[in-house]
């Protein structure tokens, strides 16, 4: 929402006080919401979110959905729909949050809150990326949804946050490649390990995983006796990450074999090195 919907939940005006007073008359009896205005019901939903009880988002959803049911063509119904998406996300009902956010986008594509709805949709994917070992399908979906926010609403309050989360999700994919590569390396399957580390170097070169990927390439190539590739990987690592502990490790491994980090031979790593020198990489 305009001005930043991450702080979207605020206790309503004096109207809310009247609603709460009416509802508190009987704790065991649910008030007949048809007797209240759309604004009153909506603000009760906001109050439920503001309270902070973990179960409150689900309670708030009831009020927002009632606004839509009882006053479907009102301005409050539009607000209630975006708050449904927010409450569902807060309750970790991510699929429901995506559905509500998409419904808002489809129904009100030109509304000022469409950017927030698109951001919520992306966030509902992003917040499910909780560990490297999970299926990466959600990560790819998060990246696409975050890209949509950045490209479609570059001037919005959400573009900057989306860019940060995009970088983190991108790093997450690289971390998955590294996890698998390290497993293969430990098993002595050097060719398979190299393939994974190469993906990081070529496709995820802007992530934090790149220095380790280069060091692991030095390790794997030395294990296979491929000295040119090992030296070139060390040269790239030294050129871009000389202060990294991964470079120190790679340098020691090369020195142990009587080698120096330098470009040698004609292989995929020499191509990468030339790109580095030309400033076309990293």
JOZIGI-V777326 format. One record per residue. RES is the residue in three letters. SS is DSSP state (H for helix, E for strand, L for the rest). Layout:
BEGIN
res:RES ss:SS
res:RES ss:SS
END
This chain:
BEGIN
res:UNK ss:L
res:UNK ss:L
res:UNK ss:L
res:UNK ss:L
res:UNK ss:H
res:UNK ss:H
res:UNK ss:H
res:UNK ss:L
res:UNK ss:L
res:UNK ss:L
res:UNK ss:L
res:UNK ss:L
res:UNK ss:L
res:UNK ss:H
res:UNK ss:H
res:UNK ss:H
res:UNK ss:H
res:UNK ss:H
res:UNK ss:H
res:UNK ss:H
res:UNK ss:H
res:UNK ss:H
res:UNK ss:H
res:UNK ss:L
res:UNK ss:L
res:UNK ss:L
res:UNK ss:L
res:UNK ss:L
res:UNK ss:L
res:UNK ss:L
res:UNK ss:L
res:UNK ss:L
res:UNK ss:H
res:UNK ss:H
res:UNK ss:H
res:UNK ss:L
res:UNK ss:L
res:UNK ss:H
res:UNK ss:H
res:UNK ss:H
res:UNK ss:H
res:UNK ss:H
res:UNK ss:H
res:UNK ss:H
res:UNK ss:H
res:UNK ss:H
res:UNK ss:H
res:UNK ss:H
res:UNK ss:H
res:UNK ss:H
res:UNK ss:H
res:UNK ss:L
res:UNK ss:L
res:UNK ss:L
res:UNK ss:L
res:UNK ss:H
res:UNK ss:H
res:UNK ss:H
res:UNK ss:H
res:UNK ss:H
res:UNK ss:H
res:UNK ss:H
res:UNK ss:H
res:UNK ss:H
res:UNK ss:H
res:UNK ss:H
res:UNK ss:H
res:UNK ss:H
res:UNK ss:H
res:UNK ss:H
res:UNK ss:L
res:UNK ss:L
res:UNK ss:L
res:UNK ss:L
res:UNK ss:H
res:UNK ss:H
res:UNK ss:H
res:UNK ss:H
res:UNK ss:H
res:UNK ss:H
res:UNK ss:H
res:UNK ss:H
res:UNK ss:H
res:UNK ss:H
res:UNK ss:H
res:UNK ss:H
res:UNK ss:H
res:UNK ss:H
res:UNK ss:H
res:UNK ss:H
res:UNK ss:L
res:UNK ss:L
res:UNK ss:L
res:UNK ss:H
res:UNK ss:H
res:UNK ss:H
res:UNK ss:H
res:UNK ss:H
res:UNK ss:H
res:UNK ss:H
res:UNK ss:H
res:UNK ss:H
res:UNK ss:H
res:UNK ss:H
res:UNK ss:H
res:UNK ss:H
res:UNK ss:H
res:UNK ss:L
res:UNK ss:L
res:UNK ss:L
res:UNK ss:L
res:UNK ss:L
res:UNK ss:L
res:UNK ss:H
res:UNK ss:H
res:UNK ss:H
res:UNK ss:H
res:UNK ss:H
res:UNK ss:H
res:UNK ss:H
res:UNK ss:H
res:UNK ss:H
res:UNK ss:H
res:UNK ss:H
res:UNK ss:H
res:UNK ss:H
res:UNK ss:L
res:UNK ss:L
res:UNK ss:L
res:UNK ss:L
res:UNK ss:L
res:UNK ss:L
res:UNK ss:L
res:UNK ss:L
res:UNK ss:L
res:UNK ss:L
res:UNK ss:H
res:UNK ss:H
res:UNK ss:H
res:UNK ss:H
res:UNK ss:H
res:UNK ss:H
res:UNK ss:H
res:UNK ss:H
res:UNK ss:H
res:UNK ss:H
res:UNK ss:H
res:UNK ss:H
res:UNK ss:H
res:UNK ss:H
res:UNK ss:H
res:UNK ss:H
res:UNK ss:L
res:UNK ss:L
res:UNK ss:L
res:UNK ss:L
res:UNK ss:L
res:UNK ss:L
res:UNK ss:H
res:UNK ss:H
res:UNK ss:H
res:UNK ss:H
res:UNK ss:H
res:UNK ss:H
res:UNK ss:H
res:UNK ss:H
res:UNK ss:H
res:UNK ss:H
res:UNK ss:H
res:UNK ss:H
res:UNK ss:H
res:UNK ss:H
res:UNK ss:H
res:UNK ss:H
res:UNK ss:H
res:UNK ss:H
res:UNK ss:H
res:UNK ss:H
res:UNK ss:H
res:UNK ss:H
res:UNK ss:H
res:UNK ss:H
res:UNK ss:H
res:UNK ss:H
res:UNK ss:H
res:UNK ss:H
res:UNK ss:L
res:UNK ss:L
res:UNK ss:L
res:UNK ss:H
res:UNK ss:H
res:UNK ss:H
res:UNK ss:H
res:UNK ss:H
res:UNK ss:H
res:UNK ss:H
res:UNK ss:H
res:UNK ss:H
res:UNK ss:H
res:UNK ss:H
res:UNK ss:H
res:UNK ss:H
res:UNK ss:H
res:UNK ss:L
res:UNK ss:L
res:UNK ss:L
res:UNK ss:L
res:UNK ss:L
res:UNK ss:L
res:UNK ss:H
res:UNK ss:H
res:UNK ss:H
res:UNK ss:H
res:UNK ss:H
res:UNK ss:H
res:UNK ss:H
res:UNK ss:H
res:UNK ss:H
res:UNK ss:H
res:UNK ss:H
res:UNK ss:H
res:UNK ss:H
res:UNK ss:H
res:UNK ss:H
res:UNK ss:L
res:UNK ss:L
res:UNK ss:H
res:UNK ss:H
res:UNK ss:H
res:UNK ss:H
res:UNK ss:H
res:UNK ss:H
res:UNK ss:H
res:UNK ss:H
res:UNK ss:H
res:UNK ss:H
res:UNK ss:H
res:UNK ss:H
res:UNK ss:H
res:UNK ss:H
res:UNK ss:H
res:UNK ss:L
res:UNK ss:L
res:UNK ss:L
res:UNK ss:H
res:UNK ss:H
res:UNK ss:H
res:UNK ss:H
res:UNK ss:H
res:UNK ss:H
res:UNK ss:H
res:UNK ss:H
res:UNK ss:H
res:UNK ss:H
res:UNK ss:H
res:UNK ss:H
res:UNK ss:L
res:UNK ss:L
res:UNK ss:L
res:UNK ss:L
res:UNK ss:L
res:UNK ss:L
res:UNK ss:L
res:UNK ss:L
res:UNK ss:L
res:UNK ss:L
res:UNK ss:L
res:UNK ss:H
res:UNK ss:H
res:UNK ss:H
res:UNK ss:H
res:UNK ss:H
res:UNK ss:H
res:UNK ss:H
res:UNK ss:H
res:UNK ss:H
res:UNK ss:H
res:UNK ss:L
res:UNK ss:L
res:UNK ss:L
res:UNK ss:L
res:UNK ss:L
END
